[in-house]
Amino acid sequence: MSQDPVLLDTDTLSLILRQNPLVLAKAQSYLAQHSRFTFSIITRYKILRGLKAILQGLSNFCTLDKPNKYL
């Protein structure tokens, strides 16, 4: 069965990045046929904003100017 190219939304791309097994299986099948994902600039912005927030949280947790007795 041939799949038409689709535009991925933020939720679907996020599940792929998190390697959700159900979504990943379908994503691999899609990639085998189309060779790449397509997503909007809005989805790109949302994913990058989320990654930046994660990195900022890690940075705040691991700052050297605040000694952490657990590290």
N, CA, C and O of each residue as an XYZ file, in Angstrom:
284
protein
N       0.846     -1.181      0.000
C       0.000      0.000      0.000
C       0.892      1.245      0.000
O       1.748      1.401      0.871
N       0.693      2.104     -0.953
C       1.498      3.307     -1.095
C       0.942      4.440     -0.233
O      -0.262      4.695     -0.217
N       1.842      5.108      0.477
C       1.444      6.231      1.316
C       1.757      7.526      0.580
O       2.800      7.637     -0.064
N       0.862      8.505      0.669
C       1.140      9.820      0.123
C       2.043     10.572      1.092
O       1.996     10.324      2.297
N       2.879     11.503      0.575
C       3.694     12.322      1.481
C       2.798     13.128      2.415
O       1.726     13.588      2.019
N       3.242     13.293      3.648
C       2.456     14.034      4.631
C       3.337     15.051      5.353
O       4.564     14.948      5.346
N       2.701     16.009      5.959
C       3.358     17.015      6.789
C       3.186     16.585      8.242
O       2.058     16.485      8.725
N       4.287     16.330      8.942
C       4.207     15.875     10.330
C       3.868     17.043     11.253
O       4.365     18.155     11.075
N       3.020     16.775     12.231
C       2.736     17.798     13.236
C       3.733     17.665     14.394
O       4.506     16.709     14.453
N       3.702     18.617     15.294
C       4.657     18.665     16.400
C       4.555     17.430     17.295
O       5.576     16.872     17.697
N       3.340     17.004     17.608
C       3.168     15.843     18.492
C       3.776     14.580     17.890
O       4.451     13.819     18.583
N       3.537     14.362     16.611
C       4.071     13.164     15.955
C       5.591     13.202     15.899
O       6.247     12.205     16.201
N       6.158     14.345     15.516
C       7.616     14.462     15.463
C       8.236     14.293     16.852
O       9.303     13.694     16.992
N       7.575     14.816     17.862
C       8.055     14.661     19.232
C       8.079     13.188     19.642
O       9.028     12.738     20.284
N       7.049     12.445     19.277
C       7.001     11.011     19.595
C       8.083     10.243     18.845
O       8.639      9.281     19.376
N       8.387     10.653     17.626
C       9.476     10.028     16.872
C      10.804     10.299     17.566
O      11.614      9.388     17.739
N      11.030     11.544     17.963
C      12.281     11.909     18.633
C      12.441     11.186     19.971
O      13.559     10.892     20.394
N      11.320     10.903     20.631
C      11.355     10.175     21.905
C      11.386      8.665     21.699
O      11.418      7.896     22.660
N      11.378      8.253     20.441
C      11.446      6.849     20.035
C      10.300      6.010     20.588
O      10.504      4.895     21.068
N       9.096      6.561     20.513
C       7.902      5.816     20.881
C       7.777      4.619     19.938
O       7.731      4.807     18.722
N       7.721      3.393     20.465
C       7.742      2.198     19.608
C       6.607      2.126     18.592
O       6.834      1.709     17.456
N       5.404      2.517     18.967
C       4.277      2.450     18.029
C       4.454      3.436     16.880
O       4.218      3.100     15.720
N       4.868      4.642     17.210
C       5.039      5.681     16.198
C       6.294      5.417     15.375
O       6.305      5.654     14.167
N       7.341      4.932     16.015
C       8.610      4.687     15.339
C       8.468      3.639     14.235
O       9.076      3.777     13.173
N       7.693      2.620     14.468
C       7.485      1.581     13.448
C       6.841      2.172     12.199
O       7.255      1.869     11.080
N       5.839      3.006     12.388
C       5.184      3.645     11.239
C       6.107      4.660     10.574
O       6.099      4.807      9.351
N       6.899      5.356     11.377
C       7.833      6.343     10.834
C       8.889      5.661      9.966
O       9.240      6.173      8.902
N       9.396      4.519     10.409
C      10.392      3.789      9.624
C       9.807      3.304      8.305
O      10.480      3.336      7.275
N       8.570      2.861      8.334
C       7.894      2.437      7.115
C       7.734      3.622      6.158
O       7.957      3.497      4.954
N       7.349      4.759      6.710
C       7.190      5.972      5.904
C       8.534      6.387      5.292
O       8.602      6.716      4.108
N       9.601      6.370      6.099
C      10.927      6.756      5.602
C      11.429      5.812      4.512
O      12.109      6.248      3.583
N      11.108      4.551      4.615
C      11.527      3.588      3.594
C      10.939      3.959      2.237
O      11.543      3.693      1.198
N       9.771      4.569      2.252
C       9.109      4.923      1.001
C       9.452      6.341      0.535
O       9.578      6.583     -0.666
N       9.604      7.281      1.476
C       9.752      8.689      1.093
C      11.136      9.284      1.379
O      11.423     10.392      0.925
N      11.977      8.596      2.101
C      13.368      8.989      2.382
C      13.544     10.170      3.331
O      14.663     10.416      3.780
N      12.512     10.891      3.647
C      12.638     12.015      4.582
C      11.277     12.423      5.135
O      10.229     12.119      4.565
N      11.332     13.122      6.268
C      10.135     13.693      6.867
C       9.972     15.129      6.394
O      10.949     15.802      6.065
N       8.747     15.582      6.365
C       8.458     16.974      6.055
C       7.654     17.540      7.214
O       6.672     16.942      7.653
N       8.084     18.718      7.712
C       7.344     19.384      8.774
C       7.441     20.885      8.576
O       8.322     21.372      7.867
N       6.543     21.604      9.199
C       6.444     23.052      8.988
C       7.473     23.818      9.823
O       8.091     23.264     10.732
N       7.639     25.069      9.505
C       8.521     25.942     10.269
C       7.995     26.114     11.691
O       8.779     26.316     12.619
N       6.699     26.037     11.868
C       6.103     26.137     13.208
C       6.507     24.920     14.050
O       6.873     25.060     15.217
N       6.437     23.734     13.453
C       6.859     22.521     14.153
C       8.340     22.605     14.488
O       8.744     22.240     15.592
N       9.153     23.080     13.556
C      10.588     23.236     13.807
C      10.814     24.164     15.000
O      11.614     23.864     15.887
N      10.110     25.283     15.014
C      10.243     26.243     16.111
C       9.868     25.606     17.451
O      10.585     25.762     18.440
N       8.747     24.891     17.478
C       8.283     24.287     18.730
C       9.260     23.227     19.247
O       9.525     23.161     20.447
N       9.791     22.405     18.353
C      10.744     21.374     18.755
C      12.025     22.022     19.288
O      12.531     21.626     20.338
N      12.546     23.013     18.567
C      13.771     23.687     19.021
C      13.554     24.434     20.332
O      14.445     24.467     21.181
N      12.382     25.031     20.502
C      12.065     25.724     21.760
C      12.038     24.732     22.917
O      12.533     25.028     24.005
N      11.462     23.558     22.684
C      11.426     22.525     23.720
C      12.810     22.012     24.066
O      13.126     21.811     25.239
N      13.642     21.798     23.047
C      15.015     21.344     23.301
C      15.812     22.405     24.055
O      16.608     22.081     24.936
N      15.597     23.663     23.709
C      16.294     24.752     24.403
C      15.892     24.784     25.878
O      16.736     24.999     26.749
N      14.609     24.572     26.156
C      14.131     24.562     27.542
C      14.765     23.409     28.326
O      15.127     23.571     29.491
N      14.895     22.258     27.688
C      15.534     21.113     28.341
C      16.990     21.427     28.662
O      17.462     21.166     29.769
N      17.693     21.986     27.690
C      19.107     22.326     27.903
C      19.271     23.388     28.979
O      20.211     23.333     29.772
N      18.361     24.352     29.008
C      18.419     25.394     30.032
C      18.187     24.790     31.413
O      18.852     25.173     32.376
N      17.262     23.861     31.515
C      17.000     23.182     32.781
C      18.215     22.397     33.259
O      18.548     22.407     34.444
N      18.873     21.719     32.325
C      20.092     20.983     32.684
C      21.199     21.935     33.109
O      21.946     21.662     34.048
N      21.291     23.038     32.414
C      22.303     24.035     32.748
C      22.070     24.597     34.146
O      23.018     24.780     34.909
N      20.825     24.867     34.479
C      20.493     25.379     35.810
C      20.797     24.348     36.888
O      21.222     24.702     37.987
N      20.583     23.091     36.580
C      20.828     22.018     37.542
C      22.321     21.806     37.786
O      22.737     21.471     38.895
N      23.106     22.001     36.754
C      24.533     21.672     36.825
C      25.443     22.899     36.909
O      26.609     22.808     36.523
N      24.968     24.009     37.386
C      25.823     25.195     37.449
C      26.952     24.992     38.447
O      26.774     24.381     39.500
N      28.111     25.517     38.092
C      29.286     25.356     38.944
C      29.304     26.342     40.100
O      29.971     26.098     41.105
N      28.582     27.456     39.975
C      28.599     28.453     41.037
C      27.680     28.097     42.204
O      27.682     28.786     43.224
N      26.899     27.035     42.063
C      26.024     26.573     43.137
C      26.428     25.156     43.498
O      25.999     24.213     42.833
N      27.222     24.983     44.509
C      27.650     23.617     44.865
C      26.453     22.705     45.147
O      25.487     23.107     45.795
N      26.536     21.502     44.659
C      25.484     20.521     44.855
C      26.095     19.313     45.556
O      26.959     18.635     45.000
N      25.653     19.052     46.752
C      26.247     17.955     47.526
C      25.967     16.581     46.940
O      26.591     15.601     47.347
N      25.028     16.489     45.978
C      24.667     15.201     45.407
C      25.497     14.859     44.171
O      25.426     13.730     43.684
N      26.273     15.792     43.658
C      27.066     15.508     42.453
C      28.438     15.040     42.786
O      29.230     14.759     41.887
